[in-house]
Every structure is written in structure tokens, then in C-alpha cells.
Amino acid sequence: VQLQASGGGLVQAGGSLRLSCAASGFTFSNYAMGWFRQAPGKERDFVAGITWNGGLTDYADSVKGRFTISRDNAKNTVYLQMNSLKPDETAVYYCAAGRRALATMTGGYDYWGQGTLVTVSS
């Protein structure tokens, strides 16, 4: 099983980034997918999640209206479009796959990627 996150980088406050997470080694279309982030010295927090068919999404309150999660089951890839980024959103962003229903807790996911660093400068 592999989840390869990419698309992180340095962006100015107010800017945008699009993260991608390519999955392999399991039946991607059977899994809910989530994005989490972890800043230095802090816990890993839920950012966004999407059900296996993309029919339902959920977002942390802090990113609603600015971030969009989507997936392409034909490409085994999940995306996170991030707009109007803020400096305090600097973190390592992780994608995760869960066999159960869409979850907002880390325990609800079975597989994790290695993360991609997003740095938002002020």
C-alpha cells in the first residue's frame, strides 16, 4: 500500500495550492479518503474528507469555503484545492485512506501517506 502526497511548497498568504495524493496497492474506490495536517509541536488535525464515490464531503470549520476535496477513482487520486491560505496553516499535510465511512479522527483511517510540507509566508 502506498499513498504518495505531492504539491506542497512555499506560498504567500492569500495564495493557493493544489495537493494530490496518488494511491496504489489497494482498491482505492472502496475507501473514504481524508486530508489531515500537522504543524510542529501540534497534533494531527482533520482538514477534509470524502466518501468512496465522492458523494459526500466534510471539512474542518476553519477551512470551509476555502478548501475543496475531490477524487478521481479512475486515476486513484485524491486532491485538495487550498485557496486563501493563511500563515497558521503552515504544516505537513497528510492523506489517508479508510475502509469505513468518512471519518474526522485519525483512528478512522487505515493507511497514511508520508506527507507534503506546505509553508505559508506572511
N, C-alpha and C positions, 0 to 999 in steps of 0.2 A: 504494500500500500504506500502510495506517495501523494502528497499534496504539496505542490510547488507554487508558492506565492511569489508574485513579482509586481513591479510597477511602483514601488516605493521610491522615495527620493526627497530632495530638498525643494520646498515650495514656499513662496511668500504667503503671509497671512492674506486671506481672501482668495487665494488661488485654488486650483482644482488638481486632483489626481485620480487616476483610474487604476485600481488594483485588480489583478487577475489571479486566479488560483486554478491550476491545471491538476486534475485528479487522474490517478491510474491505480490499477491493482484491485479495484472493487467495482461493483455495479453502481456507478455514480447516480443513475436515475432513481435508485431505490433509497437514496439518502437525502435527508434535510441537510442544508449547508448553513454555516454561520461564519461571521467575522467577529473577532474579538481584538482588543488592543491592550497593551500593557506598557505603561510608562515606567521609567526607572524608579524602583522602590515602591511601586504600587501593585495592586492586584490586577489580574487579567479580567477585563470587563467586556461584557457583551456590547456589540455595536449594532449588528443586524443579522437577521436570519431569513431563510427562505425554505419553503417546503419542497418536496421532491419534484413536483411538477411546476413550481413557480406560482402556484395559485394563491399562496398566502405569504406575506412578508411581515416582519416585525422589526422595530427599530428601538434603540435606546432613545429616551426622550431628548437627550442632548443633541442628537443628530437628525431628528425628524425634520423633513423639509429640505435638508441639505445633502443627505447621503441616499443613494439608491442601490439596492442589491438586486442582482439579476443572475440568471443562469442560462447556459446553453447545453442541454443534455446531449446534443449531437457532438459537441466538442469537449464534453466532460470538464466544463469550466464554469466557475462562478466568478462574478465580478462585483466590485464595489466602487461606484462612482461617488467621489467625495468633492463637494463644492463648498465654497466659502470657508475654507479651512482656518482654524484658529491655532495660535501657538501652543495652547494647552492640549492640543490633540496630537502633539508630538509623541510618538510611541512606536513600538513594534506591533504591527498588525498581523494577526494570525487567522488563517482559515481553518475550518474544522468541519467534519462530516459526522452526522449522527443517524443511526438506523431508526431511531424513534421519531416521534413528532418533533416539530420545530421547538427548540429549547433556548432559553436565555441564560442558562447556567452552564459552566464548563463541564459539569458532570453529565450533561445530556449529550455529549459528543464522544465518539469512539476514536476518531482519527484526527491528528493535528499536523499542520504543516510547520515549516521551520520559521516562518515569519518574514516580513519585509518591513524595513525601517522607513517610517515617514517622519520627516523633520519639517516643522512649520516655523519659519522665521518671522519675527515681528518687524 
